[in-house]
Amino acid sequence: MRAILSCMVCAAALLALAGCGTSRPPSRSVPVAPVRTTPPLTAEQAHDIAIHALGLVGTPYRYGGNTPDSGFDCSGLIGYVYRNQVGTPPPRTVAQLDTWGYPIDGRELRAGDLVVFGTGSRPNHAGIYVGEGRFVHAPSTGGTVRLDLLQSRHWARQNAAFRRP
């Protein structure tokens, strides 16, 4: 009797396993969001980032610069503001900033988001969105950190992408 019961249990187990293996629907390829390694910015942090960036308008541009004393290039400005406001050091280059955080639609922009520009396949400039269609950036040698409109003639032609750290 035990042998019969044992065989019945084995047969039931084999049927269950066989059923599990053949009735599973085929897997779908679903895009997976990147794993966030830092917590999302609060509304207060995003506001503080924008205010801090606005306070640096007028600081001289310097290639490779990343402090108010030495001057800023575009990615140095972003790094300085984020390190000081949220303690999160962003990547150093514009190409790396182009993959930092999450892509967002331009209609979803809020203060503290990044604006990354590039007319080709490689991004070449970045700034910090501060609201009302404006962003703060360190544009070029001989210039200073300034506030510009995204829809100005020059920047509207620069193929902007938007990132939320």
Secondary structure, DSSP 8 states (H G I E B T S, - for coil): -HHHHHHHHHHHHHHHHHHHHHHS------------SS----HHHHHHHHHHHHHTTT-BB-TT-EETTTEE-HHHHHHHHHHHHHS----SSHHHHTTSSEEE-GGG--TT-EEEE-SSSS--EEEEEEETTEEEE--STT-B-EEEETTSHHHHTS--EEEE-
